[in-house]
Amino acid sequence: MGTDNANKDRQAIDLLFAERCSCVVRNGDTIRIFRERGVRDLWRLLHEEPELLDGAFVADKVVGKGAAALMAAGRVRELFADVVSHAALELLNGAGIPVSYTVAVPHIINRAGDGICPVERLCAGARTAAECLPLIEGFLTASKGAP
């Protein structure tokens, strides 16, 4: 089963790049592709379909501390990130979630490219996933209505 699981996880990573999407979630034989930027898809999954995240392998383009907190709260099994922040790695390691990645960076940069991602900045002082969640909810609510 280990080899089969590893092959399916590799397929999820390949899909991430082939589809140019933001995130691929694989749980058993279910594979879902997500395209929204930021943490909105992970937030929605955690609150509307938590069973998809629980025990899932996730392949994600960019993982900051906020995304890492949502994955930890959702109890993902393992993560591949193309780009991951040091703060996200620390949070995921603390949650016992194995992470592989292409590149680790000090901070996730905002979309304008002129500063730190607002969710990364919001979560900077939080020590755990649970401390990040209300901060993320506040950000999503303020930015586009209810998450």
Helices and strands as residue ranges (DSSP letters): H 2-18, E 23-27, E 30-34, H 40-48, H 50-53, E 57-63, H 65-73, E 78-85, H 86-94, E 99-105, H 118-123, H 129-144
